[in-house]
Amino acid sequence: MGRRTDLATLLTPGGDPAPPAGRDTYPLTVPVTDLAENPDNPRHELRDLDGLAETLRERGVLQALGVVSRGAFLAAHPEHEAAVGEAPYVVLHGHRRLAAAKLAGLREVPVLVREDATRTDEDALIENVQRDDLTELEQAQAIQGLITSYGYSQRQVAARIGKTQGFVSQRLSLMKLREDLQEALADGRVSVEDARRIARLPRDEQRLPGTVQDAPAPVPKARRRDYGVITLDSRSTPEELVEALRRNLAPAALERVAELLAGGR
């Protein structure tokens, strides 16, 4: 299988960016079966594949996928040997294009093979967070990876990815969410705006809007004063009526009733 030097460099509509060819890369065309997914890919959901697959059927894959050899990848990530399997290359950029190519029935795709794997992880994180088609949570996870793995400050991350520090801070706020709330954000059960608001709360106070736990405690109804009810039977004798009143009325109230019955004011 020989190298190709005439690969198109136009972006496939709906595709994601790939690194430019340079001294540490070379182009090839490889079977899709030779490509393994990167287990650390920040994209959790491959969206709108049908439209891209139709485009690839008509025009082919115009933007090469960025890959690294299996050996170079496993040298940095030996824990992923089972996930990578025996495929000779691991995809760093272009997971969505690869999925669409498979859906379109393509057997081969163009790739740019990176020979120097020393900075592939960092480069992949930087290029992933720059992509506009990632969700805010996926961008947040990529930014967190840069900070955790390479010790960058928020300001350094902003400079590396070409974004403002406010952009970085907003994305990182989502990482303060509990894991179940991050899942709710990922599948659309909670909006980004609500997620940012919830993320400001301590983790033990975070909960989904509209849940029973989130509903405010019911305000207790004002306690109604019960003055009691005196039941009088019209068939009772006057003596029985007076006795019933005596049992239920205080002396002052009883005297007032007597005055009213006598026609007093």
C-alpha positions, -999 to +999 in steps of 0.1 A: +000+000+000+017+032-011+016+067+001-006+093-016+004+129-021-027+142-039-052+141-011-078+169-011-076+193+018-111+208+016-133+204+047-161+179+043-194+195+051-202+188+087-168+173+092-144+182+120-109+198+116-078+176+111-042+186+116-023+199+086+003+177+069+038+184+080+071+168+087+057+145+113+027+133+092+023+115+059-008+106+038-022+072+031-054+056+021-064+027+044-093+003+048-118+014+074-112-019+092-076-008+099-089+021+121-097+018+158-116+045+177-097+064+203-112+054+237-104+089+250-123+107+223-143+135+240-172+132+215-198+111+233-225+112+206-221+111+169-249+134+156-265+138+122-246+109+105-272+103+078-267+136+060-229+133+062-230+097+050-250+108+019-224+135+011-196+110+014-214+086-010-215+113-036-181+130-030-160+107-010-140+117+021-123+149+011-107+157+045-082+131+057-086+116+092-058+122+117-044+089+130-015+075+149+000+040+147-012+014+171+023+010+186+027+048+193-008+050+208-003+021+231+031+033+242+013+063+257-019+044+267-012+007+274-044+005+294-064+008+261-049-023+244-081-043+246-102-014+233-079-007+203-077-044+194-054-054+165-062-024+142-029-009+130-041+027+134-060+047+161-081+077+150-073+110+167-094+133+146-124+124+124-144+100+144-176+113+129-163+111+094-152+075+100-187+065+113-203+082+084-180+065+059-189+031+074-226+040+072-221+051+036-205+017+028-170+031+019-142+006+022-113+030+024-107+065+037-077+089+034-057+095+066-027+115+078-005+093+099+014+110+126+049+096+132+056+117+163+032+105+190+048+125+219+022+153+217-007+136+201-029+136+232-024+173+239-029+182+202-061+161+201-075+178+232-067+212+218-082+205+184-113+189+200-121+218+222-119+241+192-145+223+173-179+240+173-199+208+168-190+195+203-215+200+231-205+224+259-201+194+282-178+177+258-157+209+254-156+211+292-143+176+295-116+183+269-106+215+287-105+196+320-082+170+303-057+197+294-057+211+329-054+177+346-030+160+322-007+190+314-011+213+344-023+243+325-040+272+342-073+285+328-054+314+312-030+291+296-057+269+282-075+299+268-043+310+250-037+274+237-072+270+223-077+305+211-106+312+233-113+338+260-108+330+297-145+335+302-152+307+276-129+284+296-144+293+329-180+288+317-172+254+303-154+243+334-183+253+356-202+223+342-175+199+356-188+209+391-220+191+384-227+157+399-222+128+375-259+121+372-266+158+363-238+157+337-256+128+321-289+147+323-272+176+305-257+153+279-291+138+270-310+170+271-330+166+303-315+198+316-305+229+297-271+245+297-284+276+315-300+255+342-269+234+345-247+264+351-271+276+378-272+242+395-234+240+393-231+270+416-247+250+444-228+225+467-229+190+452-252+177+480-278+204+471-277+199+433-308+183+418-327+183+385-352+211+381-388+199+384-380+168+405-397+161+438-365+168+456-363+202+439-399+212+448-401+237+476-414+224+509-452+230+511-461+260+532-482+248+561-517+261+560-526+286+587-541+267+616-578+274+617-591+281+652-619+257+660-645+272+682-667+241+683-703+235+672-732+234+695-759+210+681-794+219+693-824+198+685-856+217+679-875+189+696-856+195+729-873+210+758-863+244+770-845+228+800-825+206+776-815+236+755-803+255+785-783+225+797-766+222+763-757+259+763-743+256+798-721+227+788-706+246+758-705+283+768-684+302+792-704+320+820-700+354+804-712+341+770-741+324+786-752+356+804-751+374+770-773+348+754-798+351+782-799+389+777-805+385+740-832+360+746-848+384+771-847+411+745-819+431+761-791+449+742 
